[in-house]
Amino acid sequence: MHVPAVDALTADGAIVRIRTVTAEDTGAIEALFQRGSAGSLRLRFFSAPNRRLLAAEVERLTRPLSPVHATIAAELGGELVGVASYERRGPEEPEAEFAVFVDDRHQGRGIGTLLLEHLTRFARAHGIHRLYGEVLAANFRMLRVADGLAATTTSRVGDGVVEVSMPTTVDEAAIADVDARDRAAERASLRPLLAPRSVAVVGAGRRPGGVGHEVLRAIIGYGFAGPVYAVNPHADRIHVTLPPASPDGDGPGETRVVPCYPSLAELPGPAELAVIAVPADQVSGVLTDAAAAGTRGAVILSAGFSEAGQEGRVRQEEVLRLARSAGIRLVGPNCLGIINTDPEVQLDASFAPQTPRPGGLAVASQSGAVGIAVLDHTSRSGCGVSSFVSLGNKADVSGNDLIAYWYDDPATTAVALYLESFGNPRKFARVARALARRKPVLAVFSGRTAAGRRAGASHTAAAAAPGVAVDTLFAQAGVVRADHLGELVDAARMLTDQPLPAGNRLAVLGNAGGANVLVADAAEANGLRLPATVAGRDNPLDLGAGATPKALREALTAVAASGDADVVLVIVAATRTNEPVAMREDVGAIADDHPFLPIALVELGREHVTAVGKRRVPAYDLPERAVRAISHAVRYAAWRREPLGSRPDLPDLDPDGAREVVRRALAERPGWQPYHTIRDILERYRLPLVPSRQVDDPEAAVAAAGELGYPVAVKAADPQLIHKSDLGLVRLGLTGADAVRDAYRAIAATLGQPRPPVLVQPMAHGTVELVAGIVHDPLFGSLVMTGLGGIHTDLLGDRAFRLVPLTDLDAGRMWRSLRSAPLLTGYRGSPPVDTGAVEDLLLRVGRLAEDLPEVAELDLNPVLVGPDGAVVVDAKLRLAPVGLEPDPYLRRLR
């Protein structure tokens, strides 16, 4: 048994390593107990332990991992500072007794909580459902830890002992607690990066134009509030010429002389943040100095790491190892830098060409060039930025870390992401969804990942084309997906510091009749609804090319006050005979008088402004851009209004029995599974599979048909076969023994086999054919699919996907999102089907996918549904071993 070491964050943001204990840790654990105070040892052992008791405990803790024993340790700065263990009475025992001990010097930092979080997940993976232990009533710290882990406690009367019991399963309350602890730890951990008290630029060159020199110039020029140090062993001072004090200033600005120091170790004061701009092969040495100097954060601008081939990847791994061992958080390497526009920080530690104006949009970009483009677009469009992080190679800090930081950042009201990859998309799905419930999250994603490593071609896996997993993740998490950077910034302007639409009703008015038609077309294409009239007037409302400011003001005031629209778009076309500037000002003033109504402006025929009014209503240069931005705001607001749902209560499941079936099947033959294995797994999730008999000769087929009752279907049972009906390997509606024999012989002839296995089934009935299935992606997890089934599955491509876990509301949203949904609710007089049975089936498929990641593909097609329920007629299932995959519930750094 082996568990890889992982890094996690303490409550105060320090980096702690969680790993399994080996016999080599004997001395470190002895030292841990020797450092323990008498009070801590008494709380752990219920009395003052003697040498023999401590020696026995050290021996127990250092035993090898086994089905009945596990010990994990926490290391901080290379020193072992805590241990947690469990013991179970036997390999099949579902419960185990736990124990925890943390160094006195590090108590109160959340290390005990981290150890128990990781211990419970390890225990669950090995079939343990509950950890229990006895805690002295005076051990307040341990009882607080247990309470934070949603443990139940029972007091034992008379002897001052509290019995603590912790389930190893993860429920919604436990997840919420984990997320809250994670956000607090991330914020503490990233503060030295995004809001440092002091900064050093390592590699600050003397000549303008070099990266180090320009970053130093940017930090000083932007007015960073704390000490700024220059580090260069080849200079004793650097002359920095700042930009002019005003944008219209002539000539160079002030020149400052910045003292230079040979290394971080020789600075006159501490540098919380080190911005590193030295050749790649020197970065490790700089980090070693940074560790000795107490630096907490580093931004590595240098290139030559994982983007540069194998040698660079090795170099990056070494840099990360050094940083983690020293408790330093890294941005980069190979990045543009970071910016924080908070007036109390004012940090521009980047070599971007310009610093953005302050505002509410936080930006993270995996590409430096894209980051420059986003900053340029936000500056030109008037969209202010709270902070900017160029992620570069994402050796350490990722989008997930920043989302956790920005969750409670008062300066950030919306978040924009440019991503090329995911480190842990399962965690992203959860943290992004939590953030999106309070602040808009926008994203452009490139380099989509294929959903599924397929050895076959089931309908479900074939439908999960590249990008489906990303699209599904964003949709479930409420992320506003933009196709390009311009669209991202346009949507951000509509969502940053603006009210959210209460619905999808759009009112359009202005003096540009042709543009109104374009808006109407674009609105319909983007899911917006234009009521025929608003405030008693036509919608769109054309005021005429010669409209006066008064006419626009009166019309807009009436529309805004009517309550007939959820969003208003004003279009002003400038001519030589009207007053566009006055119209613009009136739009801003009326918007300020209606702070809860989203309003946007389009200006045509003149150099337009980017925003109007005190609340900075966004102004666009083209109507289609405005409509697209409005549609993003409307869809996001609709997602915000929807309840998230909860974990469904599904009775009569047997996940442990299913896991045993999977274990045996993988040991015998991975890949596409025979009917009996499929049946055994589906039955444990109470999925309604039509009764079937597998036989391998015509007379046995006749006997099975007689037992099941005519009419029957006969179909080839080879699990490798797909599209069996296309090959003539499915014979339906057989009403007698001769028909069954003939069907069997025809299938045998088609396959060229004398005795092929076939399935005999009673004919099932339903009014609609659906498909349901699973495809597993090692990075994203499992996706559940449903859609129109039977022969229409591939032809029409009418499908919906969800990533697990599914909530109790997801199944209904899935079938309602299908274009064919009216077929389920009674189309053209047909009876409605039992949609509750459809939802129950999808939720059970979702739980199966969640519990059994070894199910690489599951295809239930067709699923016949009617007024009386649903039944699965055919099923294909492929099993594959599962390696180390991201765990969305463990607090750990990537």
N, C-alpha and C positions, 0 to 999 in steps of 0.2 A: 504494500500500500504506500502511495506517495502523494503528497499534497504540495504543490508548488508554493513557494513563498510569495506573499503579496504585500504591497505597501498600502497603508491606510492613514487617515488623519485623526489625530487626537482632537479633543474638544477645543483646544487652543490653537489648532492649526499645525502642530508639529507632525513630522512624518514618522510613523512607527511601522516596523516590519512584523508581519504575522507569519509564523512558520511552524512546522512541526518540530517537536523535540526529538533529539537523538541521544544516544549514550554519550556523545562528545560534550553534551551540555551539563554533565554531572557537576563539574566545578562551578559553572555559572549559576546553577540552581542552588547549590550549597551556599554560594556567596549571597544570593538573593535572600535566603532565609537568615543568614548571619546578619544582613543589614536590617532585617525586620525588627521593629521595636517589640518590646514585651507585650504591649497591648495588641498590636496587629497579629502576633503569633497566637495569642490567647484567643482572639476572635476567629482565627482560622482553625485552630486545633481544639478549641473549647477548654484549654488549660495550657499551662506553660509546658511546651514540649521538651523532652530530654533528647540527648544525642541519638539514642537508639530510635526514637520515634521519627526524628528528622531524617536520619539515614534511611529508614524504611520508606519514608515519603519520597525522598530523592530517587531511590531505586524504583519505586512505583512510577514516578513521573517519566523516567528515562527508559522505560520498557519500550520495545518496538511497537509501532502501530499494529493493531490486530482487530479482528471483528468485535472484540469486547473491550478494547482500550484505545484511547487517543489522548494525546497531550499536545497542546499548541502553546507557543510562547510569543511574547511581544518583545521586540528589540528596539531600543531607542539610542541612536548614535553608536551602534555596535554593542551596547550593553543590554543584557537580558533583564527586563524590568517587570515581567509578569508572566504567569503561567495559568492555564485553564485546562482541565482534564475531565474525562468522564469514564466511568466503569459500568459495564452491564453484566448481568449475571450469566448470560449465555448469548451465543451468536444470534439467536432468533428472538431474544427478549426485546420488546418494543420500548422499554424504558431504560434509562441509565442515570446513575448518580453523578453529579458534577461537583467540581471544586474550583475555586479561583483564589489566586494570591497575587497582589500587586505591590511593588516596592513602595515603601512609605513616602519616599521623595516624590513619587509620581501619582499618588492617589489624588482623585478629584479631577483628573485630566481626561476621563472617559476611556482609559485603557481597559479597565475591567469590562465595560460595556462592549467594546470592540472585540475582546477575546470571546465573550459569550455569544455575540452575534455570529462570529465565524465558527465557533464550536457547535452551535445549534444547526447551522447549515451543513456542516460536515456530518453531524449526527443524522440529520434527515436523509442525506445521500446514502447512508448505510443502514437505513431501515429503522431508525430510532424515532419514535413519535413524541417522546416526552423526556425532558431532563428534570430531575428533582434533586433537592439538596436540603440540608438543615443549616440554618443560620441563627446565630445568637441574636436575641432581640436587641442587644446593645450594638449590633453591627449595622449602624444606620446607613453607612455608605453602601454596603452590599444590598440592603433592602431597597435603597433608592435605585440601584442598578436594576434589580429585579422588577421593580415597579415600572421603570422605563422600558423594559422588554416585555411588557404586558403579561408578566407572570402572575399566577395566583398564589396567595400566601395564606397559610393557616397557622394559627398559634397553638402550641401545645401547652396546655394549662399546667402550671406548677413548676416547670423547669426552665422557663425563659428562652425557649427554642421556637423558632418559626420555621415551618416547613414551606419551602418554595417549590413551585412547579411551573415549568415553562414548556409550552408546546413547541415543537420544532417546525411546525407548519407556519406559513406566513399568512396572516390575515390583514385586512385593510387597516385596522388600527395600528398593528405593528409596522406596516409599511409606512404609514404616515409619520410614526415616531422616528423610524430610520431616516426618512427624508428630512425631517426637521433637524435631526442631529447632523446629518450630512451637510445641509446648507450652512449651519452655524460653523462647522469645522472648515468648510471651503472658504467662507468669508474671512475667517481668521487667517487661514493659510495664504489667501491671495492678497490680503491687504498690503503686505510689503511690496508686492508687484504693482498694484494699481493705485495705491495711496501711500507711497513710502515717505518716511520722514527725512531721508537723505539719499543721495544718488551719487554713484561713481561711474564715470565712463572709462572703461579699460580699453586702451588702444586709441586714445584721443590724439589724433595726429596734429602736427603743426600747420599743415597746408589745407586751405579751403578746398572743398571738393571730395575729400576722403570721408568715408562713412563715419569714422570715429569723430572727426572734427565737426562734421555737420550735425551729428546728434548732440554733441556738447553745445554747439551753437543754438540748436533748437531748444534744448532744456533751459539754457540761460535766457534766451530771447523771449520765451513764452512766460518767464517769470516764476519758475518753480519756487515754492515757498521755503524749502529747506536748504541745507548745505549741498553744494555741488562740487565734486572732486574730479580732477582729471588725473588719469594714471597712464604714464608713458615713461619707461626707464631711460629713454633717450632724450628727454627734454626736462628742463626745470620750470618752464612756463610756456603757456600757449596764448597767443593773441587771437581773440575772437571778435570779429566784426559783426555787430548785430544788425538786423534789418532796420530801416528807418522807423522812427516812432509812429508815423502815420502812413497809410497806404499811398498818400500823395506826396510824401516827402521826397526830396531830391538828394541824390548822392547817398553814400553809405551812412549807416547809423553809427552809434557809439562803438568804440573798440574797448574791450575789457581784457585785462591781463589775468589769466587764470593760473594759479600755481599748479605745478605738476609733481606727482609723486611716483617713485619707482614701482610700487606695488600696492595692493590693497592692505597688506600688512603694515605699511608705513604711513597710512593716512592719519591725520591728526584727530579724527573722530570716526565713529562707526558709519558704514554705508549700508543701509538696509537693502538697497537695490543696486546691483551691478549690471551695467549695460556693457556687453562685451563685443568688441569689434576688432578682434585680433585674428590672425590666420588660424584655421581649424586645428592645426596640430599644437597650438598653444593654449587652447581653451581649457583642456584638462588641468594644466598648471594654474590657470587663473582661478578655476573653481576650487582647487586645493587651497589657494590663498584666501579665497572668499570664505571657505569653511572656517579657517583659522581666525578670520576677522569678524565672524559672527554675522555675515551677510545672510539675509533670509530669502531674497529673490534675485533671479538673474534673467536678463533678456539677452539671448545669444543671437546677434545679427549675422555672425559669420556663416558663410556657406562652406560646403565640403563635407557634409555629413551623409545622412541616409539617401539624399537625392543624388549622391555622387558614386554609387556603386558599393560593392562589398566592403572595401576599406573604409568608406565613409560610414557604413552601417555599424561596423565594429567601433569606430570612433564615437559615434552617437551613443551606443550602448554604454561605453565607458564613461562618457559625460553624464548620462543619466544615473549610472551607478554612483558616481561621486556625489552628485547633487542629492540623491535620495539618502545616502548615508550621512550627509551633513545637514539634512533637513531644509534644503534649498528648493524652492519651486522654480521651474524653468518655463520661460516662453521661448519658442523656437526649437532648435536653431534654424538658420536660413530664413529669417523673418525681417519684416520692415520695422518692427518696434511696437511701442504702445503709447497711447495718448489718454489723458484724463483731463477733461475741461472743467472739472469742479473748481470753483474759485478758491477753495481752501487747499487745493493741491496744485493745479495748473502745471501738469507734467506733459511735455511733448518729448518723449524719449524715442523718437523715430527719425528716419530720414525721408519721410514723405514730403512732397514739395510744398504743402501748405497745411496749416493747422485749422481744423474745422471750427465753425462757430459753436458755442455752447448750446445744448439742447437736450432733448430727452431720449434720443436714439442711441443705443449701445450697439456697436458693430464688432463682429469677429469675422476674420477672413483667413482662410487657409492659404491663400495666395497673396503675396505682396503686391503684385501688379493689379490684381482685382481689388485689393484693399485701396490702392491709390485711386482706382476708377470710382469706387464707392464714395470715398472722401470727396473726390472732385464733383461727383453728381450731387451729393448732399450739400456741398458748398454752393454750387450754382443754382440749386433748387430752393435754397433757404432752409433746408432741414437741419436742425442743430443736432450735435452729437454729444452724448455724455461721456462715453469712453470708446476707445478703439483698440483692438488687440489683433495684431498680425500673428497668426498661430504658427506659420511656417511648417516645419516637419512634425509638429505636435509630439515631441519626445515626451513631454510631461503634461503641461496644461492643455486641455482640450475644450471643445465647445461645451461638454457636459459640466466641466468645472466652472466655466464662466456663467452658464445659465444658473447654476446654484448661487453664484456670487451676486448676479444681477437681480435675483428674486427679491431680495430685501434692500436693493440699492435705491434710495429715495430719488436720486437724480435720473434714474432710468425709467422711462415710461413705455418703451418698446424696444425690441431686440431684433437686429438683422444679422443673418448668418450667411456666409458663403462657405460651403463645405464641398470637399472632394472625396471624403471618406469618413467612416464612423469607426471609432475605437470600440465603443460599447453601445450599439444602437438600441438595445433593450433598455438600458438605463436612460438613454436619450428620450425614448418614448415616454418614460414616466416623468423625468424632470422637466422636459419641455411642456408636457401636458399640464403639470402643476403651475409652471410659470405662465402658460397661455391662459389659464383661468383668471389671471389678474393683470397680465400685460400682453399685448400682441407680440407674437414671435413670427418673424418673416424669414424665408430662406430661399436661396438659390443653391441647387445641388447639381454637381456635374460628376461624371465618372460613375454612373449607376452600377450597382452590384446586381448580378443575376441572382434571382431568388430560387435557390435550389441547386444542389449538385445532383444531376439526374443520371441514373443508369438506365432509365426507361423513359416512356413518354405517356404517362397517364394524362388524362384531360386536365387535371388540376395542375400538375407540374408544367405542362405545355402552356397553360394559360398564364402561369406566373413568369411572364417575360421579364427581361432586364428592366429594372426600375419599378416594378410592381411593389416590391417590398418597401422601397423608399416612399412611393406615393401613398401606400397604405399607412405607413408609420406617420407621415406628416398629417394625413387626414384624421387619424385617430387622436393625435396629439394636439390638434387645433393649430398646426403650423400653417401660416399663409405661404403657399408655394408659388413662387414667381419663376417665370421661364427665363428671364434675363435681368441684368442689373438695373436697366432703366425702369422696368416694371417693379422691381423690388423697391427702388427709391420712391417711385410714384405712389405705391401702396403705403409705404412708410409715412409719407407726408399726410395721407388721409387717416392714418391710424395713430400717429404720434401726437398726443396732446389734443386730440379732437374727440368729440362725443361719438359713441357707437350708434349705428342705425338701429331703430327699434323694429324694422322690418325691411321688406324689399321694394316698397313703393317709391318710385322715383318721379319727382316733378322737374320739368325742364322749362325754362323760360329765358327769353332774351330777344335780341334784335337780329338774329341770324337764322332765317327760316330753313335754309338748306342744311345748316349744321344741326338744326333740330332733328331733321330726318335721319342724319347719320347717327345721332345719339339714340334715336328710337330703335334703329336697326341693331346698334351695338348693345343696347340695354337688353333686348330680347335674347341676343346670342349669349349674354353673360348672366342670364337668370334673374334680371331685374324686371319689375312690372311697372308699366306706365298706366296709371288710372286714366280713364277717358277725360275726366274733369278733375280739377283741383281748385278749391275755393270758388267753385261755380264757373270756372273758366276752362277753356280747352287746354289739354295737356298732350304734347308740348304747346306752350303759349308763345306765339310769335308776335312781338311788340312792334315789328317793322323796323326797317333799317334806320329810319329817322327818329327812333324812340328817344325821348328826352330822359335825363336822369330822374325827373319826377315820375314819369310813367313807369320806369323800372322800379323805382323805390316803392311806389304804391302797389305794384303787382307782387313784388317779392315780399312785402310786409303782409299782404293778404294771404299769400301761399304759406308763409312761415307760421302764421297764426292759425291756419285752418285746421291743422291736425290731419289733413288728407294725404300727407306725404311723409315718408321716413327719411328721405334724403332729397336735397334740392341742388340742382346743377344750373348755374347761371352762365349764359353764353353772351359775350359782348364782342361784336365785330366793330372794329374801329374804322371810321370813315372821316373825310375832311369836314363833314357837316354835323357830326355828333360829338358828345363829350365823354369819351371812354374813361378818362381819369376820374371824373366825378362819379360815373357809374361804378367804377371799381371801389371808390371810397364808400359809396352807399352800401355796396354788398358787404364790405367789412363791418360797417356800423350796424347793419341789420343782423348780421351773424352774431355780433357781440350782444345784441339784445335778446337772442334766442340761443343761449349757451348749450341747450340739450339737443339741438337740431343740427345734424351734419350738413354742411353746405360746401360746395366746391365751385370754383370759377374757371371758365375758359375764356382767354383773351385771344382774339384773332386780329391780324393785320397791324400789329405794333409790337415793339419789344415789351414783352409782358413782365410783370412783377412775379415773384414766386409765392407771395402770401399777402393777404389783406386782413385788416382789422387787428385788434389787440390779441385775439386768440390765434392769429396767423392762419386764417382759412387758406387752404392750398389753392394755388392758381396754376393752371396747365395751359400749354400752348396748342393742344389738339383735343378735340372732344373724345376721340376713342381712348386716349390715355386716361382722361378723367373718368370715363365710364368703367374702364378696367379697374382702376384704383378703387372706385366706389363699390364695384362688385366684390372685390376682396374684402372690403370693410363689412359689407352686408353678410357675406358668408361667415366671416370670423365672428361677427356679433351673433349670428344664428347658432353657431357652435357654442358660444359662451352661454347662451340661454338654455341649451339642452342640458338636462341632468347627466352626470357622468355614468350613473348606474353603479351597481355593486356586484360582488361575486355571487353568482346564482347558487341557490340551494338545490342541488341535484340528488335526489334520493337513490338508494340502492346501487351505488357505484362500488366497484371492487378494484381499485387501482393497484393494490398489492398483488392480487391474483393476476391482473393483466401484465404487471411487470415480470412475474414469474413466467408467464407464457412467452413474453418477448425474450427473456433471458435464455430460455430453452431453445427457442427458434433461432436466435442468433448463434448459439453454440452449434446447432445442427447445420443451418444453411442461411446465411444472410441473403438479402435480395428479395425478389418477388416471392410471396408466401402462398402455400396451398390453401385450399378452402378451409380446412379444419382449423388452421391457425387464425385465419381471418375471423372465422365464426367465434372462436374462443375469446378473441380480444373484443370484438364488437358486443358479444353477450355480456361481458363484464361492465360495459358502459350502457347497457340496456338499450342499445340501438336496434331498431326494429328490422332485422334481417329476415327476409322471406325464408320459410323452411326449405331446406335443400337436402338432397342425398347425392353423394358422389359415388359413381359406379364406373366399371370399366368393361362391361359387355352388354349386349342388347337385352338379354333376358333379365339381368339385374336392373336395367333401366325400366323395363316393363313392370317388374315387381315394385320398384320405388314409386312409379307412377300410380300403381294401384293403391299403395299405402297412403300417398299424399292426396290422391283424388284428382280425377280429370276435371277440366282440361289441364294440361301441363306444358311446360317449356323444357326443351333439352338444349344444352349449350356446352361447348367445349370448356373444360376446366383447367387447361394449361395456364398457370399464372403469368407466363411470359406473353401471352397473346393480348393484343389490343385491337380495337375496332372489329370485334368478332362478328358483328352483324354484317359488316361490309364483306367479310370472307365467306359468308354463308354458314357460319358456325353457331348460329342461334336459330332454333326452330320453335315457333310459338303456336299456341292454340291446338295442341295435339289431343285428340279426343278418344283414342283407342290404342290398344297394344300394337297393332300393325303400324300405325303412324309413328309410335315411339321407336319401334325397331327400324323403320325406314330412316327416321331422323338420325338415329345413332349411326347406321351404316353410311349415310351421306356425310356425316361429320368425319368418320374414320377415313372415308375415301378422300375427302378434301385435305386432311392432314397427312395422308399417306401412312397411317398407322393402323395395325390390325385391332388394337384394343386401347384406344385413347380414353383417358378419364373424362367423364362428362358429369355435369350437374343436372339433376332432374328437379324441377320446381313446379309447384302449383301456380297457375296463372294468377297474377296479382292485378288489381284494378285501381285506377285513379284517373282524375280528370286532367291533371297537369304533371308533366315529367320535369323533375329538377335534378341537378347534380350537386353533390356536396363533397368536399374533400379537404385534404391537408397536404401541404408541401413544407418541408423543413429546410431552413437555411441556417448553416452553422453560426452565422453572425447575427442575423435578425431574429432567429427563433422560428416558430412555426406559424404559417399563415393558414387560415381557414377560408375556404372558397365556397360560394354557392352561386347558382345561376340556372338558366334554362337548360334542361338536361336532354337525354336521349340523343338522337341524331342531330339536334339543333345546337348542341354544346359548342362545337367548333365553328359551325356555320355562322351563327349569330353573335357569338362572343359576348353574350349578355351575362356579365359576372360581377360579383362583389367579393372583396377580400377584407379580412380582419386579421391583425396579429393577435396572438394570445398574450395575456389572458382576455377572454371575452367577458364583458359584463352582462348583466341580465337584460340590458337594453340593446346590446349590439346585434343580437340575432334578428330582432324586428327591424332594425335599421338596415340590415343587410338585404332582406328580401324586399323591403320597401324601396330601396335604391335601384332595383332592377327595372329596366325598361318594360319587362314583361310582368311587372307586379300586378297590373290590372287582371291578368289571367287568374291570379290567386284570390281576388276579391269579388269575382263575379262579372266577367266580361261578356257583354252582349247577351245577358240573360242566363249565362251558365251559373250553376250554383257555386258559391264561394267555398274554398277549401278550408280545412282546419289549419289556419295559420299558427295557432298555438302549438300544434304538433310539429310544424316546420321549425318553429323557434326552439322547441325542446330538443329536436334532433340536432340542430346546429350548435346549441349550447353543450350537448353531450359530446359532439365531435370536437368542439373547442377544448373541453376538459380533457379528453383523450389526448389531444395534441399537446396540451400543457403538461400532462403527467408522463407522457411517453415520447420524449424527443427522438427516440430511436425509430419512430414511424417517419421514414423519409418521405413517403408518398402514401396517401390513401385516396382512393377514388370510389365514391358511391354514386353509380350512374347506371340506370336511372333510379331516382327516388320517386316513386309514384305517390302523389298526394291527392286527396279528395276530401269531401265533407266529413268523412269518418276517420281521418288520420293520415299517416304516412308510413310507407314501407320501403325498405331498401331492396331492390331487385338484384343488383349486381355489385360486386365490390372487388377492388384490386388493392393490394397493400404491399409496400416494400419496406423492409427493415434494414437499417444500417447502423453500425456502432457509432456512438457519439463520443467525440474527444472532449478536450477542454473547451468550453464555450462560455461567453460572457454571462455572468450572474447579475441580473438586474437588481437584486435585493441586498447584495453585500456592499457594505461601505468599503471601497478600496479604490486606489488610484489605478489607472490603466496599466 
